[in-house]
Amino acid sequence: MDVANLASQLNAGTILPEGIVIVTLIAVLVVDLIAGRSSSRWTPYIAIAGLLAAVVALTYQWDSTNPIAFLGAFDSDALSLVFRGIIALSTAVTILMSVRYIEQSGTALAEFLSILLSATLGAMFLSGANELVMIFVSLETLSISSYLLTGYMKRDPRSNEAALKYLLIGAASSAVFLYGVSLLYGLSGGETQLDKIAAGIASGDTTQTLGLAIALVFTITGIAFKISAVPFHQWTPDVYEGSPTPVVAFLSVGSKAAGFALAIRLLVTAFDLVSEQWHFVFAALAILSMVLGNVVALAQTSMKRMLAYSSIAQAGFVIIGLLADSNAGYSSMIFYLLVYLFMNLGGFTCVILFSLRTGTDQISEYAGLYQKDPLLTLGLSICLLSLGGIPPLAGFFGKIYLFWAGWQAELYVLVLLGLVTSVVSIYYYIRVVKMMVVKEPHEMSETVKNYPEIRWNLEGMRPLQVGLVLSVIVTSLAGILSNPLFTIANDSVVRSAILQSSLSPSQPVASAIQPLSPSDLDR
Amino acid sequence: MLTALILVPIIGAILIGFLPTPEGSNLPRKAALAIAIGLFFYSFWLLTQLDLSQSGVQFTEYLTWAKPIGLNYTLGVDGLALPLVVLNGLLTWVAIYSTREKIHRPRLYYSLVLLVNAGVTGAFVAQNLLLFILFYELELIPVYFLIAIWGGAKSQYAATKFLLYTAVSGILILAAFLGIAWLCGASSFDLATISTEDLSQKSQLILLSLLLVGFGIKIPLVPLHTWQPDAYVESAPSVAILLGGILAKLGVYGLLRFGLELFPETWHLVSPGLAITGSVTVIYGALSAIAQKDIKRMVAYSSIGHMGYILVAAAASTELSVLGGVAQAISHGLILALLFELVGIVEDKVGTRELDVLNGLMNPVRGLPLVSALLITAGMASAGIPGLVGFAAEFLVFQGSFSIFPICTLLCIFASGLTAVYFVILLNRTCFGKLDNKLAYYPRVVRSEQIPALVLTAIIMVLGIHPTWLVRWIEPTTDAIAQSFHKPKIVAISQPNLIASFGSDLDR
């Protein structure tokens, strides 16, 4: 194999965006080493610039005709591009909100940024990983960085508790996932590449279906842990409550998006043969997540815990799109994740702002906030109402698209359940809005009575303000001007070969594989 | 053209909400009033431009919006929607005008009222199912705030109850719409592209029931009504005017437009049940109103009763009854707004709504003579005394429905007698009797407070004397709706020979 051929097989240009992130990471570290403590004035902007450059690099690959890289280990198709874009953007917005938070907590900003960037890197690689080893390495990069991030507030016992919990459960779920992956490796006759695994299993011994089912369940455990779907959600509320809030924001958007990207790729290609089974398992996950997430959120008194349960419920909604198994289904997922990015991060920005100014995140402490901080009230109200799916905000369009795709795929029960639980969700979102807007001055909480004067010129407050205004504007307008987002979502699904081949069974690749009938699996 | 009806209030709301005004300035109120009056006259002008020789939607506008979900910006109005839009403009003006000038948080209040106006107008003119849902849910949060912030002691409870009921109604309607578009194989949610003819009866029945329950909550029908008295009583009078006068009409409109028009065949199956529900609602509303000790609650229950007539009319779905139903919707909006307006003034001046405490407000010297006189007129209009608009509408309903559901209609006529009973109780206690001289030091009712009530009374009287001015806009559309039924033709009856045909109907 000559060098030119090898270079074309490596096709290393596809990971240019990740390369930019790595360079940024190193730049952040080096600037910190050189400039010392004062580096915090520059490093966040370097990181954001790097992430935005990565997004730009991703857009240049949109029309690429040869997405397969590294001998098939990495697939930089349109689907992965969109997910990598979502992840990079979510990190950029997270950095905007974290500057002041980290400053105020008295810890080093550059270290935080570099861990966050490596988590981003893991998540981005995970979105395009097409090979078992690659998947596991990037998954662990994401996970280990996340453990570090949750424990970043060293002196806060709750942060330590959250990190320990997350580490223990996360390590267990990684182990289970790895076991499932090893079964896949064996069943397919020693293949690690996802598309070859499917072919390998199909051509191999079809009596091994029990093994395949176990592999499926185990890998789903790993995925469900990442997207925090019920019943693999137990870590979520505790970790969300204890961790630094910017980290929670990243976990709820970036990490989740990576989990969904992994889910699509793994299920659609490697588990094509047991498609009915994984649909069944995910339907159960969606039902449980929607019901439990929304119902338990009703009882929360802490804002971060409430958002934790709300994010569990939102994952349940997104699974509907995955289950629809159609162009509309996948693109509705992507569309929802795109708008979820902004509305959820906007919500977290407001929560951070409030806790920076008051030091609490109890819902009851928000009472009467409109008097003291109209911008925060408006921003949080818009983001929460959008999460609840109130028109004309972006969340409404996202939910309608998900439900419409689900309905077209005849998932009537799931869609109806989604509709009913979204009424429940309106109730707990509006509870916060009611606290802030409806409560009169004499019902104001003590915290709000002692609300500090609003000063945006403190160090690190400007980025927070920019992040807040940006998320609120996008959340308000992305629904009304939704066509570009719809186009991106739809194009990415239509252009990615793995989805198209699984959606149209007449394709030669798919027909070569002898599909297992359900009766085979029952044996 | 119709876009202006939606955009102007939204832009107005945003400007009023965000532009800073000096403390204590009256600017938000003036701006909101100007916008509301402008909307009213503009929609009235549109009404005069409506081509009465055709029944389809007019002034259509079309823009593709979100193609993947079939949501298009399709607008259009016909004789069913446009009169309700005009009513919306009028009652928004009344609501703003009758708001106390010293209301707290004026900027938020006026911008929310304008948002409600925009949402309701949008729902009336939307010709795309998803666009309807969008506007239908758009008013949810503004109304919630209007009830909760400016309401009475238990207003937060009432507002949450309203929110949950309406949200449930919204998702039921959404589920039905998704089902309709999917089962019909329509490429978009545009009303014009949807036809349910090929659906099996079973799926039609399921979809229609979802719609009936959804809109039944909004109207509200017994037994889905429990949010309504709380919401009406706990909200400020001006908000109650919007709630009862306009928002409830969304339910009626939806029932006719999406229930009756989309499912003509299945409508026959459910119409007996609907007629019974309607007459139960009428009687329940009337009897509950008799039992009330609070005049606002009494008016709220009377509203439940009056909405029941519309359901009976829609169930019968003859040309005359549908016409009567829509006319009743509008006359109910006018009369209820007048009642809430007057009850609000009485509460404001006298300081109580208790029937046991109120007495002798007719007293020309120290009472509230003009308000009492208007209250008597409103009570008479609501009870269906001839010469006022309530009579004309109810008469059309009764006459149109009698041939199809004689017993239900008779029950309604009986209940309309009960209406007179509770209004006699209300008027007798409130307006007549002896004023207690020791307590009667009421603030004067200033001229500006009387203007909305006077305007409404004038409209009620004029339309009562000359109902043609009300029904001529509605008739072409409702005729077309009723004719789409394949039932034994009911002879088309035009306004002049009403009495003669009523006689012949009875002879049959």
Chai-1 contact restraints between the chains, C-beta under 6 A:
chainA,res_idxA,chainB,res_idxB,connection_type,confidence,min_distance_angstrom,max_distance_angstrom,comment,restraint_id
A,I390,B,I141,contact,1.0,0.0,6.0,A-B,restraint_1
A,P391,B,L134,contact,1.0,0.0,6.0,A-B,restraint_2
A,P391,B,E137,contact,1.0,0.0,6.0,A-B,restraint_3
A,P391,B,L138,contact,1.0,0.0,6.0,A-B,restraint_4
A,I400,B,I69,contact,1.0,0.0,6.0,A-B,restraint_5
A,Y401,B,I69,contact,1.0,0.0,6.0,A-B,restraint_6
A,W404,B,I69,contact,1.0,0.0,6.0,A-B,restraint_7
A,W407,B,L178,contact,1.0,0.0,6.0,A-B,restraint_8
A,W407,B,W182,contact,1.0,0.0,6.0,A-B,restraint_9
A,L419,B,I171,contact,1.0,0.0,6.0,A-B,restraint_10
A,L419,B,A175,contact,1.0,0.0,6.0,A-B,restraint_11
A,V423,B,A167,contact,1.0,0.0,6.0,A-B,restraint_12
A,V423,B,V168,contact,1.0,0.0,6.0,A-B,restraint_13
A,V423,B,I171,contact,1.0,0.0,6.0,A-B,restraint_14
A,I426,B,A167,contact,1.0,0.0,6.0,A-B,restraint_15
A,V438,B,A148,contact,1.0,0.0,6.0,A-B,restraint_16
A,V438,B,I149,contact,1.0,0.0,6.0,A-B,restraint_17
A,S482,B,A66,contact,1.0,0.0,6.0,A-B,restraint_18
A,F486,B,P68,contact,1.0,0.0,6.0,A-B,restraint_19
